[in-house]
Amino acid sequence: MADLLTSDQVNYVIWRYLQESGFSESAIAFQADSKAERLDPIFRENVKSNALVYLIQRGLMYEELVARVDHDGSVRKPDRPFRFFPKVPALQVEEDEGVGSDGNQMEEDDDEDADSVTIRSTKSPAANSTTSMNAKKRDIEETVVNGVKSTKRRKKLSNGLGEDTTMQDAVLSPPLTEDMAVTNGCDVGIQSEEIAEIMVADALVLQEGEGIMACAWNPAVKALLAGGGAIAKIWSVPENATSAEGLETVSLPHEPSRDDADKAKITVIRWSPEGDRLATASYDGQTRIWNATGGLLFTLLMHDTPIASLKWNKTGRMLLTLSCDGKINVWNAMTGHIVRRFDLEEELSDIEWTYEREFVASAENGKVYLFNLDYNNPQQRPLSHQLHEAGSIECLAWDEATKSIATGGNDSTIQIWHRPTIHDTPRTGRLIGHGGTVVAIAWQPNASYNPDAPRRLLASASHDTTIRIWEVNNRYCLRVLKKHLDPIERISFSPDGTKLATGANGAVLIWNAETGTATHVYDRIKTRKKTEEGVMEDVGEINEISWDQTGTRLAVGEGSTKCAIVCINTKPRQEEVITEV
């Protein structure tokens, strides 16, 4: 006779079912009550996906057999089909053109002027249009074509029942040894938080009315800030500055594009690691390298479409550029000469250096490719098969301390690759918990990292309006930060790793990275209201947030309006916050 199931075993298969079906919040609550995760190392090798459904189906088959056997042991023919649930009359549903032969359900976007449809796939969790590098690239493409942001939108994947998830590498937050830390509380009541409100009038506005696509503080000279939209500038901003009047400013002249003056607008700005050079990229595909005083050193001309991303390697001797058509160029930043050129068939979303002569590129097909320049014929290969099931990787980050790559995708998960090389397949892991597209990830700066007692933190932001802090080495979620009212657009750790800045729809929050407490808030339109659909009014996305080297000032690129500097040394005030139910 088979062993009877214990309550722990039943709890485990229920917990697995909730994860595999995408019911992340229910899984978190059930995990906190049942402690089912403690059984994962014991059962996960032998319990297959869909175990709960399999057991129920087998049980129903047994019940059907029992119903056909009389008390004397004879088998009779059933007079009606066996049913566990009573038969429910079928709903009369009009034929919908949105249901195709492939089983994917099509639904119209809510916007009246949208001319596209949303695909709800049975294979992918939620995904909306993003403000990550992947989406930034698409926004750039739209602007080039139309001169303004187009109303035509790409197909989006919305939440649905996914394929079976292999739980061996999947870890659901939070850890069972502690309660999930949620900044707004878990029960009905009132909690006290200290939060300082930074008024819009107290922000130092450097550039207004021209639009800011990018801004960046110099990593070595704390007073230097570069920003760009219609034009690029370098400002010298002393710590005691209260007004833009009288500040030393250097304009970086970008010659009008060959066919369109608007294409000279800036898309990306990056200082070199030593802060002695500045790279600016524009819509016309040109990249320029300047010295710290604004002198033009080189103009790089090998791209034909807007630059979506550019990255310095850690010595500042080489520069990577990625254009919207997916082409990658590797430049010698000391001479301005091109070193290598790569053109993959896949659509690429971002690039990142891993070593001095190795880099990775993420693709919209869910893969990550590794490139090595130390061969006569530069090698490239995918690190693995597609791991982001919904397809697209939205963000990419390299951690120098642990030699790991993190990627976030529109399947709501985060993937970790540890110590990838051109020859070896790295160990992988998956972080599960978000309920929407992961649009931004950031490793905590490793000034305090101790290899003998490693504790590696990763922050992730999602369109589910939350930020999560993960302990990557043990693969669990430390905290869920819930105060934003809109999908998150940008996140950035302060240089010392003690603070985390997050931006969404005109609002920037500063958090204590260790405790998860919100300490400061800057909301440029505090009086905005919810629309009839229940979402907050759109006041313009946060294009960029950048810390100065002291971690006391934050530059905010406020989309179509301005670049503002907010000081984070304001003393917090006591505020009562009504917690969520």
C-alpha positions in Angstrom: 0.0 0.0 0.0 1.3 3.4 -0.9 2.3 5.7 1.9 -0.2 8.3 2.9 0.6 11.9 2.1 1.7 14.1 5.1 0.5 17.6 5.6 4.0 18.9 4.8 4.0 17.0 1.5 0.5 18.4 0.6 1.7 21.9 1.5 4.7 21.5 -0.7 2.8 20.5 -3.9 0.3 23.4 -3.3 3.2 25.8 -2.9 4.8 24.5 -6.1 1.5 24.8 -7.9 1.0 28.5 -6.9 4.5 29.3 -8.2 4.2 27.4 -11.4 0.8 29.1 -12.1 2.1 32.6 -11.6 0.2 33.3 -8.4 3.2 35.0 -6.8 1.4 36.9 -4.0 -0.6 33.9 -3.0 2.6 31.8 -3.0 4.3 34.3 -0.7 1.4 34.3 1.8 1.2 30.5 1.7 4.9 30.2 2.2 4.9 32.4 5.2 2.2 30.2 6.9 3.3 26.7 5.8 7.1 27.1 5.7 7.0 24.9 2.5 10.3 26.3 1.2 12.2 24.3 3.8 11.1 21.1 2.1 12.4 22.3 -1.3 15.9 20.8 -1.0 14.4 17.5 -0.1 11.6 17.1 -2.6 12.5 19.3 -5.6 14.6 16.6 -7.4 11.8 14.0 -7.3 8.6 16.1 -7.5 7.9 17.0 -11.1 6.2 20.2 -12.3 2.4 20.1 -12.2 2.5 17.5 -9.4 -0.7 18.8 -7.7 -2.7 18.7 -10.9 -1.3 15.2 -11.6 -2.3 13.9 -8.2 -5.8 15.4 -8.5 -6.3 13.9 -12.0 -5.1 10.5 -10.8 -7.5 10.7 -7.9 -10.4 11.6 -10.1 -9.6 8.6 -12.3 -9.7 6.4 -9.2 -13.0 7.9 -8.1 -14.4 7.1 -11.6 -13.3 3.5 -11.2 -14.8 3.2 -7.7 -18.1 4.6 -9.1 -18.3 1.7 -11.6 -17.8 -1.1 -9.1 -20.8 -2.4 -7.2 -20.7 -3.8 -3.6 -20.5 -7.3 -4.9 -17.4 -6.5 -6.9 -19.1 -6.6 -10.3 -18.4 -3.8 -12.8 -21.3 -2.0 -14.3 -21.5 0.4 -17.2 -22.1 3.9 -16.0 -25.4 5.5 -17.0 -23.7 8.9 -17.3 -20.2 10.3 -17.5 -18.4 10.6 -14.2 -18.1 14.2 -13.0 -16.6 15.5 -9.7 -18.1 18.9 -10.3 -21.7 19.4 -11.4 -22.1 20.3 -15.1 -22.3 24.1 -15.6 -24.3 25.4 -18.6 -21.9 26.7 -21.3 -21.8 30.5 -21.5 -23.0 31.9 -24.8 -20.0 33.9 -26.1 -20.0 35.8 -29.4 -17.2 34.8 -31.7 -14.2 37.0 -31.1 -11.8 37.9 -33.9 -9.1 38.2 -31.3 -8.9 34.5 -30.7 -6.6 32.9 -33.2 -5.9 29.4 -34.1 -2.8 29.3 -32.0 -4.9 29.7 -28.8 -3.5 33.1 -27.9 -6.2 35.6 -26.8 -6.1 39.0 -28.3 -7.3 42.0 -26.4 -7.6 45.6 -27.4 -5.5 48.2 -25.7 -7.5 50.6 -23.5 -6.2 53.7 -25.2 -8.6 55.0 -27.7 -6.0 56.0 -30.3 -4.0 52.8 -30.1 -3.8 50.9 -33.3 -2.3 47.7 -32.0 -3.5 44.8 -29.9 -2.2 43.1 -26.9 -1.4 39.4 -27.0 -2.2 37.4 -23.9 -0.1 34.4 -24.2 -0.6 31.2 -22.3 3.1 30.9 -22.1 4.2 34.1 -20.5 3.6 36.2 -17.4 2.8 39.9 -17.5 4.7 42.4 -19.6 3.9 46.0 -20.5 5.7 48.6 -22.5 8.9 49.4 -20.6 11.1 52.4 -19.9 14.2 50.1 -19.6 17.1 50.3 -22.1 15.1 48.0 -24.3 12.1 50.3 -24.4 14.4 53.4 -24.6 15.8 52.0 -27.8 12.3 51.6 -29.2 11.3 55.1 -28.1 14.3 56.5 -29.9 13.3 54.6 -33.1 9.8 56.1 -32.9 11.1 59.6 -32.5 13.4 59.3 -35.5 10.6 58.2 -37.8 8.0 60.7 -36.8 9.8 63.5 -35.0 7.5 62.9 -32.0 6.6 59.9 -30.0 4.4 57.7 -32.1 1.1 56.5 -30.9 1.7 53.1 -32.5 2.9 50.6 -29.9 4.4 47.3 -30.1 2.6 44.1 -29.1 2.6 43.5 -25.4 2.4 40.3 -23.4 -0.1 40.4 -20.5 -0.3 38.0 -17.6 -1.5 34.5 -18.3 -1.0 31.0 -17.1 2.6 30.1 -18.0 4.3 26.9 -19.0 5.6 24.7 -16.2 8.4 26.4 -14.4 11.5 24.3 -13.4 11.7 25.0 -9.7 15.2 23.7 -9.2 16.7 27.1 -9.9 13.6 29.1 -8.9 13.5 30.7 -5.5 10.4 32.5 -4.3 10.7 35.4 -1.8 10.8 35.9 1.1 13.1 33.8 3.3 11.3 31.7 5.8 13.5 32.8 8.6 12.1 36.2 8.6 8.9 38.0 7.6 8.7 39.8 4.3 9.5 43.4 4.9 7.0 45.7 3.2 7.4 49.4 3.7 3.7 50.1 3.8 3.0 47.4 6.4 0.9 44.2 6.2 -2.0 44.8 8.5 -4.6 47.5 8.8 -3.4 50.3 11.1 -1.0 53.2 11.3 2.7 53.1 11.3 5.2 56.0 11.8 7.9 56.7 9.2 10.4 59.4 9.0 10.3 60.9 5.5 11.6 64.2 4.3 9.7 65.9 1.5 11.9 67.8 -0.9 9.9 70.6 -2.4 10.0 71.3 -6.1 10.9 74.9 -5.3 14.0 73.7 -3.4 15.4 71.8 -6.4 18.1 73.5 -8.5 17.0 73.6 -12.1 19.8 73.6 -14.6 18.1 73.2 -17.9 14.4 73.7 -18.6 12.2 73.5 -21.6 14.7 71.6 -23.8 14.1 68.1 -22.6 16.7 65.9 -20.8 17.3 62.4 -22.1 20.5 61.8 -20.1 22.5 63.3 -17.2 25.5 62.0 -15.3 27.7 63.3 -12.4 31.5 63.0 -12.9 32.8 60.1 -10.8 36.0 61.9 -9.8 35.1 65.7 -9.7 32.1 66.1 -7.5 31.1 69.5 -8.9 30.9 68.4 -12.6 27.6 67.3 -14.1 26.9 66.6 -17.7 23.5 66.6 -19.3 22.0 66.5 -22.7 18.7 66.7 -24.6 18.5 69.2 -27.5 22.1 70.1 -26.6 24.8 68.8 -24.3 26.4 70.8 -21.5 28.8 70.4 -18.6 28.0 72.4 -15.5 30.2 73.1 -12.5 27.8 72.9 -9.6 29.3 73.7 -6.2 27.7 72.0 -3.2 26.4 75.3 -1.9 24.8 76.3 -5.2 21.1 77.4 -4.9 20.6 78.8 -8.4 21.7 78.1 -11.9 22.6 81.7 -12.4 26.3 82.3 -12.4 27.3 78.6 -12.7 30.2 77.8 -15.0 28.8 76.1 -18.1 30.4 74.6 -21.2 28.3 73.8 -24.2 29.3 70.7 -26.3 28.6 71.6 -29.9 27.0 68.8 -31.9 26.9 69.7 -35.6 23.4 69.4 -37.1 22.7 66.0 -38.6 23.2 65.4 -42.3 19.5 65.3 -43.0 17.7 66.4 -39.8 18.7 68.8 -37.2 16.6 67.0 -34.5 18.8 64.0 -34.9 21.7 65.8 -33.2 19.7 65.4 -29.9 21.5 63.5 -27.2 20.4 59.9 -26.3 23.2 58.7 -23.9 25.9 60.4 -21.8 28.6 58.5 -19.9 31.7 59.6 -18.1 34.8 57.4 -18.2 35.7 55.6 -15.0 38.4 58.1 -14.2 36.2 61.1 -15.0 38.7 62.6 -17.5 36.6 62.0 -20.6 32.9 62.1 -21.5 31.1 60.2 -24.3 27.9 61.5 -25.8 25.7 59.7 -28.3 23.0 61.1 -30.5 20.0 60.2 -32.7 22.0 60.5 -35.8 24.2 57.5 -34.8 27.3 59.6 -34.0 29.3 59.2 -30.8 31.7 61.9 -29.5 34.4 61.7 -26.9 35.3 64.9 -25.0 37.8 65.8 -22.4 36.5 67.0 -19.0 36.7 70.7 -20.0 34.5 70.2 -23.1 37.2 69.8 -25.7 36.2 67.5 -28.6 38.7 64.6 -28.9 37.0 62.2 -31.4 33.8 61.7 -33.5 32.8 58.1 -34.1 30.8 57.7 -37.2 30.2 54.0 -37.9 26.5 53.7 -36.9 23.6 54.6 -39.2 20.8 54.6 -36.6 20.4 56.2 -33.1 22.7 55.0 -30.3 20.7 53.2 -27.6 23.6 52.3 -25.2 27.3 53.0 -24.7 29.6 51.6 -22.1 33.2 52.2 -21.0 35.3 49.3 -20.0 36.8 49.5 -16.5 40.1 51.0 -17.6 38.5 53.6 -19.8 40.6 52.5 -22.8 37.7 50.9 -24.8 34.1 52.0 -25.6 31.1 49.9 -26.6 28.3 51.4 -28.6 25.0 49.7 -29.5 22.6 51.2 -32.1 18.9 50.7 -32.5 19.4 48.4 -35.5 21.3 45.9 -33.2 24.8 46.6 -34.4 27.7 46.7 -31.9 30.9 48.6 -32.4 34.0 48.3 -30.2 36.2 51.5 -30.2 39.7 52.3 -29.0 38.8 55.3 -26.8 42.4 56.5 -26.8 42.6 56.8 -30.6 39.0 56.9 -31.8 39.6 54.0 -34.1 37.1 51.1 -34.4 38.4 47.7 -33.1 35.6 45.3 -34.0 32.1 45.4 -35.4 29.4 42.8 -34.6 26.0 42.4 -36.3 23.8 39.7 -34.9 20.6 38.6 -36.5 18.8 39.0 -33.2 17.4 42.3 -31.9 19.7 43.4 -29.0 18.5 45.4 -26.0 21.7 46.2 -24.0 25.4 45.7 -23.7 27.8 45.4 -20.7 31.5 44.9 -20.2 32.5 41.9 -18.0 36.3 41.9 -18.3 38.8 44.2 -20.1 38.2 42.5 -23.4 35.0 40.6 -22.9 31.5 41.9 -23.0 27.9 40.6 -23.1 24.8 41.6 -25.0 21.2 40.8 -24.2 18.7 40.0 -26.9 15.0 40.4 -27.2 14.7 36.6 -27.8 15.6 36.0 -24.1 19.3 35.1 -24.7 22.5 36.6 -23.5 25.6 36.5 -25.8 29.2 36.6 -24.7 31.9 38.2 -26.9 35.7 37.9 -26.5 38.1 40.1 -28.4 41.3 38.2 -27.6 41.2 36.0 -30.8 42.0 36.7 -34.4 38.4 36.0 -35.2 36.5 37.3 -32.2 34.4 34.6 -30.6 30.8 35.0 -29.6 28.3 32.5 -28.3 25.0 32.4 -26.3 25.5 31.7 -22.6 22.5 29.4 -22.7 19.2 28.7 -24.4 16.4 31.2 -23.8 15.8 31.6 -20.1 13.4 34.4 -20.1 10.3 32.5 -21.2 8.4 35.6 -22.5 11.2 36.3 -24.8 12.6 39.8 -24.1 15.4 40.8 -21.8 14.7 44.4 -20.6 17.8 45.1 -18.4 21.3 43.8 -17.9 23.9 44.4 -15.1 27.4 43.0 -14.4 28.7 42.6 -10.8 32.5 42.8 -10.5 32.6 41.5 -7.0 31.0 38.1 -7.7 31.7 38.0 -11.5 28.0 37.6 -12.2 25.5 38.8 -14.7 21.9 39.7 -13.8 19.2 40.1 -16.4 15.6 41.2 -16.0 12.8 40.3 -18.4 9.2 40.7 -19.4 8.5 37.3 -17.9 8.7 39.0 -14.4 11.9 37.1 -13.4 15.5 37.8 -12.9 18.2 35.5 -14.1 21.7 35.2 -12.7 24.8 33.9 -14.6 27.8 33.3 -12.4 31.4 33.5 -13.8 30.6 33.2 -17.5 33.5 32.6 -19.9 33.7 32.1 -23.6 34.3 28.3 -23.1 32.3 27.4 -19.9 28.6 27.5 -19.3 28.0 29.3 -16.0 25.9 28.3 -13.1 22.5 29.9 -13.3 19.7 30.9 -10.9 16.4 32.5 -11.1 14.8 35.1 -8.7 11.0 35.0 -8.7 8.6 37.4 -7.0 7.7 40.4 -9.3 4.2 40.6 -10.8 5.2 42.6 -13.9 8.0 43.3 -16.3 11.4 43.8 -14.6 12.6 47.1 -16.2 15.7 48.0 -14.1 18.2 46.2 -11.9 21.2 47.5 -10.0 23.9 45.8 -7.9 24.8 47.4 -4.6 28.2 49.0 -4.9 30.7 46.6 -3.3 32.7 48.9 -1.1 31.8 46.7 1.9 31.8 43.3 0.2 33.6 40.6 2.1 34.4 37.4 0.2 34.7 35.5 3.4 31.2 36.4 4.5 29.5 37.2 1.3 26.2 39.0 1.2 25.4 40.4 -2.2 22.5 42.7 -2.7 20.6 43.3 -6.0 17.8 45.8 -6.4 15.1 45.3 -9.1 12.3 47.5 -10.3 9.1 46.4 -12.0 6.0 47.6 -13.7 4.1 46.1 -10.7 5.1 49.4 -9.0 7.4 47.7 -6.5 11.1 47.5 -5.9 12.7 44.3 -4.5 16.0 43.9 -2.6 17.5 40.4 -3.1 20.3 38.6 -1.3 21.6 36.9 -4.4 24.1 34.4 -2.9 21.3 32.7 -1.0 18.6 33.6 -3.6 15.9 35.2 -1.5 14.1 38.5 -1.3 15.0 40.6 1.7 12.5 43.4 1.2 9.7 44.6 -1.0 9.5 48.4 -1.2 6.0 49.7 -1.9 5.3 53.4 -2.1 5.3 54.3 -5.7 1.9 54.7 -7.4 3.2 54.0 -10.9 5.4 51.5 -12.8 9.0 52.1 -11.8 11.3 53.6 -14.5 14.7 54.1 -12.9 16.7 52.9 -9.9 20.2 53.8 -8.8 22.4 53.1 -5.7 24.4 55.8 -4.1 28.2 55.3 -4.5 28.6 54.0 -1.0 25.6 51.6 -1.4 23.7 53.0 1.6 20.9 54.6 -0.3 18.7 53.6 -3.3 16.9 56.2 -5.5 13.9 55.1 -7.5 11.9 57.1 -10.1 8.4 56.8 -11.5 6.1 59.2 -13.4 7.7 62.4 -12.0 8.3 61.1 -8.4 11.6 60.1 -6.9 11.9 58.2 -3.7 15.1 57.7 -1.6 15.3 54.6 0.5 17.7 53.3 3.2 19.2 50.3 1.4 19.6 48.3 4.6 16.3 48.8 6.3 14.1 49.5 3.3 12.7 52.6 4.8 11.8 55.5 2.6 13.7 58.6 3.8 13.0 61.3 1.2 10.5 62.0 -1.5 10.6 64.4 -4.5 7.4 64.7 -6.5 7.4 67.5 -9.1 3.6 67.4 -9.4 2.3 66.5 -6.0 -1.3 67.4 -6.8 -1.8 64.9 -9.7 -4.9 62.8 -9.5 -6.1 59.4 -10.6 -7.8 59.1 -14.0 -11.2 57.5 -14.6 -9.3 54.2 -15.2 -7.8 54.4 -11.7 -4.2 55.1 -12.7 -2.2 58.2 -11.9 -2.1 61.1 -14.3 1.0 60.9 -16.6 3.3 63.8 -15.9 6.3 62.5 -17.9 8.8 59.8 -17.2 12.0 60.0 -15.3 14.7 59.6 -18.0 17.7 59.5 -15.7 18.8 59.6 -12.1 22.4 60.1 -11.2 24.2 60.4 -7.8 27.1 62.6 -7.2 30.2 61.0 -5.6 29.3 62.1 -2.1 25.8 60.5 -2.2 24.2 63.8 -1.0 22.9 65.1 -4.4 20.8 63.5 -7.1 20.5 64.7 -10.6 17.1 64.0 -12.1 16.4 64.1 -15.8 12.8 64.9 -15.9 11.9 64.0 -19.5 10.5 66.8 -21.6 10.9 69.5 -18.9 14.2 69.9 -17.1 17.3 68.6 -15.3 16.9 69.2 -11.6 19.4 68.6 -8.7 17.9 67.6 -5.3 19.8 67.5 -2.1 19.4 64.4 0.1 20.7 66.0 3.3 17.3 67.4 4.3 16.3 66.2 7.8 13.4 63.8 7.7 10.2 64.7 9.3 7.8 62.4 11.2 4.9 61.3 9.1 2.0 59.0 9.8 1.3 56.6 7.0 -1.9 54.6 6.8 -0.8 51.1 5.9 -2.4 48.9 3.2 -4.8 46.1 3.9 
